[in-house]
Amino acid sequence: MESCGNLKNKVITENHSAFSLAGMVNPTFQNKGTSTVNLDGRLIAPGETYSVYLNLVLQNAIPITFEKDKSKTRILYIGYGEII
Protein backbone atom coordinates (compact mmCIF):
# COMPACT_ATOMS: atom_id res chain seq x y z
CA MET A 1 0.00 0.00 0.00
CA GLU A 2 1.30 3.45 -0.89
CA SER A 3 1.23 6.30 1.58
CA CYS A 4 -0.30 9.60 0.56
CA GLY A 5 0.81 12.95 1.87
CA ASN A 6 0.82 16.68 1.52
CA LEU A 7 3.58 19.25 1.35
CA LYS A 8 3.26 21.60 4.31
CA ASN A 9 5.09 24.85 5.10
CA LYS A 10 5.50 26.93 8.24
CA VAL A 11 7.32 30.15 9.10
CA ILE A 12 9.04 30.37 12.48
CA THR A 13 9.86 33.83 13.85
CA GLU A 14 10.12 33.20 17.60
CA ASN A 15 12.27 31.06 19.89
CA HIS A 16 10.92 27.64 20.90
CA SER A 17 12.31 25.54 23.74
CA ALA A 18 10.58 22.46 22.26
CA PHE A 19 9.35 22.96 18.67
CA SER A 20 7.27 19.92 17.79
CA LEU A 21 8.27 17.87 14.75
CA ALA A 22 5.44 15.38 15.38
CA GLY A 23 3.96 14.09 12.13
CA MET A 24 6.66 15.61 9.90
CA VAL A 25 8.54 13.66 7.20
CA ASN A 26 11.89 14.95 5.88
CA PRO A 27 11.73 18.52 7.24
CA THR A 28 13.89 21.15 5.56
CA PHE A 29 14.73 24.40 7.34
CA GLN A 30 15.72 27.53 5.37
CA ASN A 31 17.06 30.59 7.19
CA LYS A 32 15.80 33.53 5.11
CA GLY A 33 16.27 36.15 7.84
CA THR A 34 19.38 38.06 8.87
CA SER A 35 19.62 36.40 12.31
CA THR A 36 21.64 33.23 12.89
CA VAL A 37 19.50 30.37 14.26
CA ASN A 38 20.56 27.63 16.66
CA LEU A 39 18.57 24.61 15.51
CA ASP A 40 18.95 21.66 17.87
CA GLY A 41 22.60 22.54 18.48
CA ARG A 42 23.43 23.45 14.86
CA LEU A 43 24.10 27.06 13.88
CA ILE A 44 22.24 27.91 10.68
CA ALA A 45 23.53 31.17 9.19
CA PRO A 46 21.39 33.48 7.06
CA GLY A 47 20.88 31.92 3.64
CA GLU A 48 21.72 28.39 4.82
CA THR A 49 19.51 25.31 4.65
CA TYR A 50 19.40 22.26 6.92
CA SER A 51 17.57 19.14 5.73
CA VAL A 52 16.64 15.96 7.56
CA TYR A 53 16.40 12.89 5.33
CA LEU A 54 14.58 10.24 7.32
CA ASN A 55 11.87 8.31 5.54
CA LEU A 56 9.77 8.02 8.64
CA VAL A 57 7.35 10.15 10.59
CA LEU A 58 9.06 12.19 13.30
CA GLN A 59 7.69 12.37 16.84
CA ASN A 60 10.16 14.51 18.80
CA ALA A 61 10.62 18.20 19.56
CA ILE A 62 13.75 20.36 19.18
CA PRO A 63 14.91 23.73 20.51
CA ILE A 64 15.04 26.64 18.06
CA THR A 65 16.81 29.80 19.24
CA PHE A 66 17.47 32.95 17.23
CA GLU A 67 20.45 35.17 18.09
CA LYS A 68 19.57 37.92 20.57
CA ASP A 69 20.19 40.90 18.24
CA LYS A 70 16.67 42.37 17.90
CA SER A 71 17.73 44.49 14.89
CA LYS A 72 18.02 41.33 12.76
CA THR A 73 15.04 39.68 11.09
CA ARG A 74 13.89 36.24 12.23
CA ILE A 75 12.56 34.18 9.34
CA LEU A 76 13.02 30.41 9.42
CA TYR A 77 10.99 28.49 6.85
CA ILE A 78 10.26 24.81 7.34
CA GLY A 79 8.91 22.60 4.58
CA TYR A 80 7.98 18.98 5.28
CA GLY A 81 5.83 16.08 4.21
CA GLU A 82 2.75 15.11 6.17
CA ILE A 83 1.20 11.66 5.73
CA ILE A 84 -2.58 11.65 5.31
Secondary structure as GFF3:
##gff-version 3
##sequence-region A 1 84
A	DSSP	beta_strand	5	12	.	.	.	ID=ss1
A	DSSP	beta_strand	16	20	.	.	.	ID=ss2
A	DSSP	beta_strand	24	31	.	.	.	ID=ss3
A	DSSP	beta_strand	37	39	.	.	.	ID=ss4
A	DSSP	beta_strand	42	44	.	.	.	ID=ss5
A	DSSP	beta_strand	49	51	.	.	.	ID=ss6
A	DSSP	beta_strand	61	66	.	.	.	ID=ss7
A	DSSP	beta_strand	76	83	.	.	.	ID=ss8
###
